């Protein structure tokens, strides 16, 4: 059975989400990509800390009470709580009384983008949300299915790949200083985190992998 390929580059969250998917019906794949693009725009509207009317901003301004927030907001809140517990506070999205969940959003949303595309008939999917990658179904190659091969770049040399991770399905999340500089804060001290230049986590859950990275 011949598989069709569809791709989409979506500019959102001040970054780029790259999607590649395969299935037997190219029109359904394109409809799925349109649905994903609309979904990612909704995620930005819910969780952006830069938009005054986002749900996170309205919550932090005490305009919307927690019990009145969306199901997605409550899901992210729970994910942040469990991530903080698992990391013994190394991951902490609560800045004083403000809630900033951006450290889990890309991986979490990438997982949900995969589920949307599956519902439109995609059988092989890669969603790369600026280093947070969600995968499903392996990569079609010469009539068979091979693992997706995801390269991890050298934080000191963007042209060099230090490791290639092979995985049919699941999540790969990488955090480092080479995209945005030293932007990761140690919640224990409030200072810029120093030490490792890059960290990659592989697992079944994109949001949790991003938090752990």
N, C-alpha and C positions, 0 to 999 in steps of 0.2 A: 504494500500500500504506500503510495507516494504521499509524503508529508509536505505541506506548504509551510513557508517561513514568513513571519511578520516581525517587524521591529518598530520601535518608537523611542524617540528621545524627548523626554518631558522635562521642561524647565520649571522647577518649583522649589520651594524652601531655600531660595538663593543658591541652588545647586542644580545638578542634572541627574535625572533618573533614566537609566538606559535599560530597555526591555527587549528581549529576544524570545520568541515563542514559536512552537511548531504545532500543527494540527492538520486534519484532513480538509478543513473548510476555511479557506483564506478569508472569506467575507466575515465569518463568525469571529475569526481571530482579530480582524480590524475593529469589529464592534466591541470586542473585549478590551482592546487597547484604548478605545475611546472611553469606555466605562472606567478603566483604571485611571485615565487622565482626570476625569471628573472626580473620582474618588480622592485622588491625591490633592486636588484643589480643595476639597472638603476638609481633608486632614489639616491642611495649612490654615484654613479658616478656623478650625477648632483649636489648634495647638500653637499657632505662631505667637511668640512673645513680642513680636514687633508690630502686630496689628492691634489697635486699641479696642476693636470690636470682636476679637477672637474670644472663644469661650474661656481660655486660660486667662486672658487679660481681664475679662469681666468677673471671673472668679477671684482673681487677685485683688481686684478693686472692690470686692464685697458687694458687687452688683447682682451676681448670681450665687445663690447658696449651693453648697455641695449636693444636697438632696435634689436640687433642680437641674443638675448638670446632666449631660447626655450619657447614654450607656457606654459610648467610647471613652468619654472622660473618666468614668468610674473604672473602666477596664485598665486604662493607662495608670491611674492612681494606684490600683492594686498591684500592677506590674512594678511600679516604682517602689512600693513598700517592700515587696518580696526581694527586689534587687538590692535595696539598701540593707535588708537583713542578711542576704547571702554574702554580701561584700563587707559585712561588719562596719558599714558606714562609709566605705571608700567611695561608693556611688551614693550621692545624696542630691536629689532634685529640689529639695526644700532650702531656699536661700532666705534665712530668717523666716518670715511669714509668707514669702512668695513661693509659688510652685512653678518650676521650670522643668518640664518633662522632655526637653528636646534630646536628651541623651538616650532615649529609647524609641523615639518616634520613627526614625527612618527604617530601622529593622522591623519594628512592629508593622508599619504600613507596607513594607515590602512583602511580608508574609501574607498580608491580606490581598495585596495585588495578585499574588500567585493564586489564591483561592478564587478570585474573580475570573482570572483567565481560564482556570480549570473549568469553571461553570460555562464558559463559552467554547469548550471543546479542545483547549490546548492540552497537549499530552507531554510536552517538554517545555520548560519555562526557566528563564534566567531574568531576575530583576536585580539590577545593580543600582542601589540608591547611594551613590557617592561613597563607595567602599563598604556599604552594608548590603550583602548579597543574599538573596533568597532563591533557592533552586528547587526544581521539581522534574522528575522523570528522566534525567540523563539527557545527553546530547545526541541527536540522530547523526549517524556517521556511516557512510557506505552501506546503507541498508540495515545497520544494527544500531544499538544504543550503547554509547560510551559514557563514562562519568564526565560531568562538566569539569573543565580544568581552569581553575581560578588562580591567577598569578598575584603574589604578594610582592609589592615593589619595595626596593631598598629606600628607607626614609632619607638617606643621604644622597641617593642617585636615582632620580625618577626613571631613568632608562634601563635600570638593572632590576631583574626579578630575583628575589632571594629564595623564594619557595613557590612551588606550584601545588595547590591543594586539589585533589580529585574527589568529587562527591556527586552522587546522582541527585540527591534531594537533601534539603536542610538549609542551614544558614551559616554564613561566614561573615564576621564583622571585624573590621580593622579600625583602630583609632590611633592617631599619631599627630605629630607636630608639623608634618610636611605640607599639609593643605592650608591650614589656618594659622600656623605658627604655634607658639606655646599658649594655647587657649584652654587647657585642662587645669582646673583648679582642685587642689587638695582640700576636701571639705574639713579635714581635721585641723588644718592650719590657716586656710584661707589664702594660701600662697600658690603660685604656679607650681604644678606638679613637675618634678624633675626626675631623671633616672632613665627609664626606657624611652626611646624615641618613637616606638611603634609597638602595638600589641594586637594580636589577632586571636579571635575565639571562634571555634567551630562547634556547632550544636544544632539541635532540632528547632529552636525558637529564636527568631530574628531579633525581637525586642530584648530578650534576656541576653543574647550574645552581644548585642551592642552595649548594654549596660556593663557587662563583665569586661568587655574590651576597654 
